[in-house]
Amino acid sequence: MSPDVLDGFFQATQYDTIFAVAIGCLIGLIIGMIPGLTISTGIIIVLPLTFVLEPEISIALLLGLYVSGMTGGSFSAILLNIPGTPSATATAIDGNPMAKGGEAGRALGIAITASFVGGLFSFLCLFFISPILADVALQFKSPDLFSLMIFGLTIICSFAAKSLVKGLLAAVIGLAVVTIGQDPMMGTQRFTFGQVNLTAGIHFLTALIGLFAIPQLVDNFADIIKGTDEGNTTKIKSVFPKIADLKQMLLPVAIGSPIGSFLGILPGAGGPIAAFISYDYSKKLSKNPEEYGNGSPQGIAAPESANNAVTGGALIPMMTLGIPGDPVTAILIAALLIHGLVPGPLLFVENGEFAYGVIFSFFWANIFNIIIALVGLRFLVKVLIIPKTLLMPSIAILCVIGSYALRNNFFDVYVMFSFGLLGIIMRWLDMPTVPLLLAMVLGRQIEEYLRVSLIASKNDITIFFTSPFSLFFLCLAAASVFWSFWAEHRSKQEQKQQT
Amino acid sequence: MLLLCAGYAYLTSNLPSRDIQNSTQPSFFPWIIVACMSLLSFALLVQGLLPHFNSEILARSGIPAKRIAIGLVLAIAYMVALPWLGFVAANILLFAGLMYLYGEHRPIWVVIGSIGISVAVFILFREIFQIRLTAGILEGLFR
């Protein structure tokens, strides 16, 4: 066993790291269960607090929030039939009927336990797959890395957008934003218009806060006007699952955990897709599929195990390749970069102790998630009565302070607001923001790898097709584009037939 | 999108070039972006996918346009005033405005909520997390 593994374990088991994980879990459960607040927004709100912390403590806190946010999302899905996070949508199908039948505690207990198993399974995947993948990734050269990142971008466009063209367009806008500032190869100023604040480019986090938080604040206007902002009045009895429920959970959890972990690895697939696929397969393989939709414990366990398994899966490409699996891991990359740590294969070589520390913090996050959720559930659900008239303005001022705190600069607040407007416009145009975000994370590296490859090959573009890794990734990118076009075409034809 | 693309292409064409052999110019990557953006914009045009950007879309979202407009004006006024008013005073005003927009019309709650939370958040960040937030016109109170 590598000494880094033990060092990482000890790093993650320090009392301050453990405390940070527990606090992160508590915040995550609260944020996850509040409808209208996604995990990304939660992390954005908490991120400025982590600037002053040590990197391992900062990441531990954010990981706790990430893991518990997924579980917290199921609480409001079960109690109010309003998913706290998009990943909990499938949980509401069976969770809410069970809660309406007077078994809210049982439904929540099943959701928490299934989340724990899913999370733990993905921890094992993260622990065993990451070092192997990092070893393979160490062999990648500039053309391979360029093609890998193009693959990452195309696949997220395929998953995140209803229309591939709009997804790709969003990604290209993100790449254009990245070109603002210094040219990474020669240091020439590009698109700065003489503005000193733009010389270092647009900070990824300010853009991200605007893109995610501002449209959500606007969306919540609609929720309040439509009157969907209701509170919880359900009484919760025991939340500890019974043996009979645990037996029933075996099959759906066995299906959901690997599905979630695998889909987590694919950039863009994310929790909602994993939850629905897992629900669907679990129903097909169940002996009593007719019970699904009417408060079946299996119908709660399948999506919950899958969406929590996504968390560990999404950390694999983030840690080993520097490619985020979803918006939350994109923010985690930004958090690492703020602390001067670059995620990717070299992280395991240069900062092995830290890399394994992150993996073990993820393990602790799953442990604290189940403990805090089961023990504190009755108190935690009181959060659901906090009025949005207080919550939303609080988020607004936290976003402003978060943007300002990055560089103590009012300019970043203006940038955040501009990206907020862009996010709203994109939402109205039905354009996804996730590809734009990923393009902003990867854009600079894409340009660097492309130009380094071309310089090395004396401007011969065949270099991208002669390397086996590069060719493999380009083929995958082409396949994801064609698959997406085909799926879009088929969906349109089905809609035509229905009408 | 085509206009954006044209503007970006114009700015790219004005980027300075470097005379280094076997090297790509600073405008190399932006030109690739221009090519991709124009190709995708035309594809979108051909597909007719772009939904009409009009009040219909806004109405579908269920948000009154008036409320959006007020929110926008409030946000712009806040950003203009922020460097001068500082984080406490500006946040109190923004908070109160947003509370009102989100439907809280009881003055006492608006006053208590906006002052209480704004001050608490300011103290939390400035004193506990040591993030240098300016207090602007209220600097004397928070020294």
Interface residues (C-beta under 8 A of the other chain):
Chain A: P48 L49 F51 V52 S163 V165 K166 L168 L169 V172 I173 L175 A176 T179 D183 M185 M186 T188 R190 F191 V218 D219 N220 F221 A222 I224 I225 K226 P387 K388 T389 L390 M392 P393 S394 A396 I397 L398 V400 I401 Y404 A405 N408 F410 V413 Y414 F417 I425 W428 L429 D430 E447 L450 R451 L454 I455 K458 N459
Chain B: M1 L4 Y8 L11 L15 P16 R18 I20 N22 S23 T24 P26 S27 F28 F29 P30 I32 I33 C36 M37 L40 S41 A43 L44 Q47 L49 L50 P51 F53 I57 L58 S61 G62 I63 P64 R67 I68 G71 A75 M79 L82 P83 F87 N91 L94 F95 L98 M99 L101 Y102 G103 E104 W109 G113 S114 I117 S118 V121 F125 F129 Q130 I131 R132 L133
